[in-house]
Amino acid sequence: MNGWTGSILLVDLDRGETGVLRPDRALYAKFLGGRGLAGHFLRPKATLAWDDPETPLLVFTGPLNGTASPTPGRATIMSRSPLTPATACSSVGGRLGRELKNAGWDGLIITGKSARPVGLEIRDREARLVDASMLAGLTTGRIFDRLTASEPKASLAATGPAAENGVLFASIAVDRHHAAGRSGLGLTMAAKGLKYLLILGTGRTEVHDPAMLKQARQDILRLTAASPVLMGGLGLSRYGTPALYDLMHSRRMMPTDNFRHTRFEAAARLNAHALVQRFRPKAAGCAGCHIRCKRVDESGRSLPEFESLSHFTALIGNDDLDAAVAANELCNEYGMDAISAGATLACLLEITGEEVSGARILELLRDTALGRGLGADLGRGSRRLAEYMGWPEKSMSVKGLELPAYDPRGAYGMALALAVATRGGCHLAAYPVSHEILRKPVATDRFSFSGKARMIKIAEDMNAAVDSLPACKFTFFAAGLEEYAKAYTAVTGEPSSAQDLLLAGERVYYNERIMNALNGLTIKDDDLPVRFFEDDGDSGGGVSVKALDRDEFLDARERYCRVRGLDEHGRPTGQTAQRLGLEWND
């Protein structure tokens, strides 16, 4: 096959054995790859506990991995979440997707549990399990130093001390500067006794029509080059994702003091420009990416993304930039999701009223990763922490997943998107910031729910397709599914339009709704914390940020259910499932 290898590696950690699965071509066309195929293979086990040995850990590439298509460097890691009742799914950058594809595999299905820590090493078509006991307790940086010294071109994914100590939002560090961060996938991986995954591929992805792919690539690069948001002097290629910091602050939607406020007075001293002046960063990025939105300092240390920078400053009331950068690095080294770590810390600070110094922030985060003292409670996530301390309303989360750095009172499409996202409080499921704040592809009124239900549904479908191809969501500030459909057809030989990809994305997303329904999630779980309906945000500068109107939100959510093809309880219907070629008895 072109685009796909036709082979999926099966790994049984109980027996220490591997095998090969060769799906029918029709399955590839139905789910594309990446997130779509991972969800397909997770669904039969979707009701198992996250730490059940038979619950698979899935790592999948897509047809565009390893090709000249722009931004093809991402991969999907999926399983059950220890933090939430939903599926855990992460689109992760770096070289993981490319190396797995070049090694001859469309994906990995890892089941069972090893009695001792092991590493899975894949070199082309050869896979072996090796003892990893000597890596116990090491930070991710030391693991990378040790394992990639002799094979610097290999991709490496590893867990750190946080996963070993049971932190529910533990992450998987990938190629030093990237992470599968949200939902606790690091703990899921650790529960299997799998310490690391090392992959080195020397093959290549066969392309159906190289000339057509070259033209599609040129079209996408031309569009992104003309985008101020992506390639402009103040855009992501210049400053990385912290370029959004001033924008969120000026729009009065920067979460501050655990979402009690929407503006942080010290923001001007903590923005992307301040990072440049203080740390002189260098650009980095995923394999094959021309945008290069990652930033590292001169020592090679990862600098915070926008969400991490915002949560380790405004959300916890910290105006010390060095402390924020150190907190982000600590999360990377110990293997913790920075968004959940910052939000859980903010929840604690609101409950206790403590004002923290930079040293205290680092102390609490280190104790969290190591499961010491109060850190053991912080490692359970904000929802469990708040319930344990008697203040459940202080957890700013949806379905147990902590909210990112966008206050929903400042953008109503974002409010709806955060509520209905399948994995919980996730901004990337639909990313309405694109049209509500960045005004791409079209501007919409951010203080209105009008039309947002359909916009969110279409954006969810599009992003599910993007994660399955794969490509980077940032590219879609400029290009669209029309250009990527051309790239997909050129690579695979499967005739496809933008609408075909959108339909595949709808199938991928609806399959995730089905898995959530199988685990008891209903419309009641598609909701926001009460704070956003009772308390106003900070107004000023010609911007008025009011509490969300509860009735308007519920009406928008009802309309979303209708356009998504759900019943009045937010559950999938047999009619929609049948239309999408999915099995479901409602």
Secondary structure, 3 states (H helix, E strand, C coil): CCCCCCCEEEEECCCCEEEEECCCHHHHHHHCCHHHHHHHHHHHHCCCCCCCCCCCEEEECCCCCCCCCCCCCCEEEEEECCCCCCEEEEEECCCHHHHHHHCCCCEEEEECCCCCCEEEEEECCEEEEEECHHHCCCCHHHHHHHHHCCCCCCEEEECCHHHHCCCCCECEEECCCEEECHHHHHHHHHHCCEEEEEEECCCCCCCCCHHHHHHHHHHHHHHHHCCHHHHCCCCHHHHCHHHHHHHHHHCCCCCECCCCECCCCCHHHCCHHHHHHHHCCEEECCCCCCCCCEEECCCCCECCCHHHHHHCCHHHCCCCHHHHHHHHHHHHHHCECHHHHHHHHHHHHHHHCCCCCHHHHHHHHHHHHHCCCHHHHHCCCHHHHHHHCCCHHHCCEECCEECCCCCHHHCHHHHHHHHHCCCCCCCCCCCCHHHHCCCCCCCCCCCCCCCHHHHHHHHHHHHHHHHHCCCCHHHHHCCCHHHHHHHHHHHHCCCCCHHHHHHHHHHHHHHHHHHHHHCCCCHHHCCCCCHHHHCCCCCECCECCCCCCHHHHHHHHHHHHHHHCECCCCCECHHHHHHCCCCCCC
